Amino acid sequence: MIIKIDEGDFKQSINRAINKGNHVDYLKNVLKDFDDYEKFFLNVFTDKNPPHSVYSFKVNYLLKKPVWREFEICGVQEFDLFAEAITDSMEWYNDHMHGFSFPDSKQNHWQLNILPYTFYAPGWEDDPFPTYKSDQIRIENLDYKKFPKLRFEFDYGDGHLFDIEYLNIRPMEENEVVDEFPKVIDQRGVAPEQYPPCDL
């Protein structure tokens, strides 16, 4: 399934500025980065996954161990709902931005805050070019054979980091309905307080 980025007149406005001689080198790099981003996501998406099946993921919180949650979520549901389920399972308010990232093949490991291939919460506007949003992409849309792991970040101020590992997929049972998902099916550890009291 080809999912389109809502880019509006981004490329046209950038090219107009370049033609006027404004910030030419910088803007050419922005266009190149955007092209790389789009090409990367063409390799991420698939139309081979069954939409009306249940997908299992293990979500590990990286800043305190062991804290993890195992989720089931339906293929037709979007990643912004998954983000909300993760924060709910930590007993946090879902009141900050989030992003789901893929590893960069040019790096040997995850590096904090410099992953170029990320799709963000609706309303994210901090990048110099348009990006995919988590309410656009369904669970079924990703090729988990190529990308069995994702990084999830919540609250870019506090930087709560999680690794998400794809586990398996199963058919939806006759007595199950989409509205029952996502749900936690196993968990370990107590999450840190989202807003710990300040010492005065």
C-alpha positions in Angstrom: 0.0 0.0 0.0 1.4 3.3 -1.0 0.8 6.0 1.6 1.4 9.5 0.5 2.9 12.3 2.6 0.7 15.4 2.8 3.4 17.7 1.3 1.1 20.5 0.0 3.2 22.9 -2.1 6.4 22.1 -0.2 8.5 21.2 -3.3 7.1 24.1 -5.3 7.8 26.7 -2.6 11.3 25.4 -2.0 12.1 25.4 -5.8 10.7 29.0 -6.0 13.1 30.1 -3.2 16.0 28.3 -4.9 15.2 30.0 -8.2 15.3 33.4 -6.4 18.7 32.5 -5.0 17.6 32.3 -1.4 19.6 29.8 0.8 20.3 27.7 -2.2 22.7 25.1 -0.7 20.7 24.6 2.4 17.4 24.2 0.5 18.9 21.8 -2.0 20.0 19.7 1.0 16.5 19.8 2.4 15.1 18.5 -0.9 17.7 15.7 -1.0 16.9 14.8 2.6 13.2 14.7 1.8 13.8 12.5 -1.3 15.9 10.1 0.8 13.1 10.0 3.4 10.5 9.2 0.8 12.6 6.5 -0.8 13.3 4.9 2.6 9.6 4.6 3.4 8.9 3.0 0.0 11.0 0.1 1.4 9.1 0.1 4.7 5.6 -0.3 3.4 4.0 -3.5 2.3 0.5 -4.5 1.1 1.1 -8.2 1.9 0.1 -8.2 5.6 -3.5 -9.2 6.5 -5.4 -6.2 7.9 -8.0 -8.1 10.0 -5.4 -10.0 12.1 -3.9 -9.4 15.5 -0.3 -8.4 15.8 1.8 -8.9 18.9 4.6 -6.6 20.0 6.9 -6.4 23.1 7.6 -2.8 24.2 10.7 -2.4 26.4 11.2 0.9 28.3 14.9 1.7 28.0 15.4 4.1 30.9 14.5 1.7 33.7 14.8 -2.0 33.7 13.0 -4.3 33.7 9.9 -2.5 32.5 8.1 -3.9 29.5 4.6 -4.5 28.2 3.4 -7.0 25.6 0.6 -5.7 23.4 -1.9 -7.1 20.9 -3.3 -4.6 18.3 -5.4 -5.1 15.2 -3.8 -4.6 11.7 -6.4 -2.0 10.7 -5.5 0.3 13.7 -3.1 3.2 13.4 0.2 3.8 15.2 -1.1 6.8 17.0 -3.5 4.5 18.9 -0.5 2.2 19.6 1.3 5.3 21.1 -1.7 6.1 23.3 -1.8 2.5 24.5 1.9 2.5 25.4 1.6 5.7 27.4 -1.7 4.5 29.1 0.1 1.2 30.1 2.8 3.4 31.8 0.0 5.3 33.6 1.1 8.5 31.9 -0.9 11.3 30.3 -0.7 11.3 26.6 0.1 15.0 26.5 3.3 15.2 24.5 4.6 14.4 21.0 5.8 11.0 20.0 7.6 9.4 17.1 8.3 5.9 15.8 11.8 5.4 14.2 13.6 2.9 12.1 17.3 2.1 12.4 19.6 3.9 10.0 21.6 1.3 8.0 24.6 3.8 8.1 24.7 3.4 11.9 25.7 0.3 13.8 23.4 1.1 16.7 20.5 3.4 17.7 21.7 6.9 18.4 19.6 9.3 20.5 17.7 12.0 18.7 19.4 11.6 15.3 17.4 8.9 13.6 16.4 10.3 10.2 13.6 7.9 9.4 10.8 8.7 11.8 7.1 9.1 11.6 5.6 11.5 14.2 2.4 12.4 16.0 -0.1 14.5 14.2 0.8 18.1 14.5 4.6 17.6 14.5 6.2 20.5 12.6 9.8 20.6 13.7 11.3 19.1 10.6 12.4 21.2 7.5 10.2 18.9 5.3 6.9 17.1 5.6 6.9 13.7 7.3 4.5 10.8 7.7 2.2 10.9 10.7 1.3 8.1 13.1 -2.4 8.5 12.4 -1.7 7.8 8.7 0.1 4.5 9.1 -1.7 1.3 10.1 -0.1 -1.6 11.9 -0.6 -3.7 8.8 1.4 -1.3 6.6 4.9 -2.1 7.8 7.1 -4.9 6.5 8.1 -6.6 9.8 10.4 -9.1 8.0 12.6 -6.2 7.0 12.0 -4.1 10.1 11.2 -6.3 13.1 12.2 -3.5 15.6 11.2 0.1 16.0 12.2 2.8 18.4 9.4 4.7 20.1 10.1 8.1 21.8 7.5 9.9 23.9 7.9 13.5 25.2 10.9 14.9 23.4 11.7 17.0 26.5 12.1 14.1 28.9 13.0 11.7 26.1 11.2 8.5 27.2 12.6 5.8 25.0 11.2 2.4 24.1 12.3 -0.5 21.8 9.4 -2.2 20.1 9.9 -5.8 18.9 7.5 -7.4 16.5 6.6 -10.9 17.9 3.9 -12.6 15.7 0.6 -12.4 14.0 -2.6 -14.4 14.5 -6.0 -14.5 13.0 -8.7 -12.6 14.8 -11.1 -14.9 16.6 -14.8 -14.9 15.8 -15.7 -13.5 19.2 -13.2 -10.6 19.0 -13.9 -7.1 17.7 -11.5 -4.4 16.7 -12.6 -2.0 19.5 -11.1 -4.5 22.1 -7.7 -3.6 20.8 -5.0 -2.5 21.5 -4.6 -4.3 24.8 -1.8 -5.3 27.2 -1.5 -9.1 27.4 1.6 -9.3 29.7 3.7 -6.9 31.6 6.6 -6.5 34.0 8.0 -3.7 36.1 6.6 -0.4 37.4 6.9 2.7 35.2 8.6 5.8 36.6 6.3 8.7 37.5 5.6 10.9 34.6 5.8 14.1 36.7 7.6 13.3 40.0 7.3 15.8 42.7 9.9 18.6 42.8 12.1 19.0 45.9 11.8 22.5 47.2 
